[in-house]
Amino acid sequence: MFLTPEELVELTHAKRRDTQIRALRMMGIEFKLRPNGTPAVLRSHVEKVFGGVQTEKPATLPERWEPNWAALDEITTRTPRKKK
């Protein structure tokens, strides 16, 4: 779920918290600070930023996309409502 302290050092090439935080910000990696001041980094976010694992399937359109023209015909052929 979260990077281990060793993985965080490997990712940032830093042992000090402030240097790790600076490196994470420079790489665009989101993190939260724990009560003890260490950064908590989600493993899935790092994988997504670096393109290692795709967490969600991208939305794909059918090969040929076309509006629903029948719905437009239904709207134009309705009889108008009478005003009271």
C-alpha positions in Angstrom: 0.0 0.0 0.0 2.7 2.6 1.0 6.4 2.7 0.1 8.7 1.4 2.8 11.3 3.7 4.2 13.9 1.9 2.2 11.9 2.3 -1.0 11.5 6.0 -0.3 15.2 6.4 0.0 15.7 4.5 -3.2 13.2 6.7 -5.0 14.4 10.0 -3.8 18.1 9.2 -3.3 17.8 11.0 0.0 17.7 9.9 3.7 16.6 13.2 5.2 12.9 13.9 5.4 13.1 17.5 4.1 15.2 16.3 1.1 12.8 13.5 0.4 9.8 15.8 0.5 11.6 18.2 -1.9 12.4 15.4 -4.3 8.8 14.1 -4.2 7.5 17.5 -5.0 9.9 17.9 -7.9 8.8 14.6 -9.3 5.1 15.4 -9.0 4.5 12.6 -6.5 1.7 13.3 -4.1 2.2 12.5 -0.4 0.8 13.1 3.1 2.9 13.8 6.2 2.6 11.4 9.0 2.4 12.7 12.6 6.1 12.0 13.0 6.9 14.1 9.9 7.8 11.3 7.4 6.1 11.3 4.0 3.6 8.6 3.3 3.5 7.8 -0.4 1.0 5.4 -2.1 2.8 2.7 -4.1 0.0 2.8 -6.7 0.5 6.6 -7.2 4.2 6.1 -7.9 3.5 3.3 -10.3 0.9 5.5 -12.1 3.3 8.5 -12.3 6.1 6.4 -13.7 3.8 4.4 -16.0 4.6 1.0 -14.5 1.1 -0.1 -13.8 -2.2 1.0 -15.2 -4.7 1.1 -12.3 -7.8 1.9 -14.4 -8.9 0.9 -17.9 -9.0 3.9 -20.2 -12.4 4.8 -21.5 -12.6 3.8 -25.2 -15.2 4.8 -27.8 -16.5 2.3 -30.3 -14.6 2.2 -33.6 -17.2 4.4 -35.2 -19.0 6.8 -32.9 -22.2 8.6 -34.1 -24.9 10.6 -32.3 -28.2 9.0 -31.7 -30.1 10.6 -34.5 -33.3 8.7 -33.6 -33.5 10.6 -30.3 -33.5 13.9 -32.3 -36.3 12.7 -34.5 -38.4 11.9 -31.4 -38.0 15.4 -30.0 -38.9 17.1 -33.3 -42.0 14.9 -33.9 -43.6 15.4 -30.5 -46.7 17.6 -30.4 -46.2 20.8 -28.4 -47.9 21.1 -25.0 -50.9 23.3 -24.7 -50.5 26.4 -22.4 -53.0 26.7 -19.6 
